[in-house]
Amino acid sequence: MEIVNIDKAGRIVIPGALRKKLRLNEGAKLLIADVKNDILIIKKINIQELAEQLEKDFKNIDIDAVVGRVRSDVKEKIRKKHPSVFG
């Protein structure tokens, strides 16, 4: 465990020993998630593996139907919260 600083551009330096241990090279993709109580999770991800897994997971799902339902739900929530927006 090490303490690092954030620079003016918002960048942090991952210590060399951790980069080596996790095989983080230039261009590596990291997912950063805000959990709570000032805790961040940084997870190394492989975009290709993630895309392949999503393709398998959604193979028999009608994505257009899911997107339509989400849009409909969002519009309904907006209508309820801001009735004047939709006249």
DAPEDA-V248377 format. One record per pair of residues at least 12 apart in sequence whose ideal C-beta (glycine too) atoms are under 6 Angstrom apart, sorted by the first residue. I is the first residue (numbers start at 0). GAP is how many residues later the second one is. D is the distance in Angstrom with one decimal. If there is no record, write none. Layout:
i: [I I]
gap: [GAP GAP]
d: [D D]
//
This chain:
i: [1 21 28 28 29 29 30 30]
gap: [13 22 16 18 12 14 12 14]
d: [4.9 5.8 5.1 5.5 5.4 5.9 4.7 5.0]
//
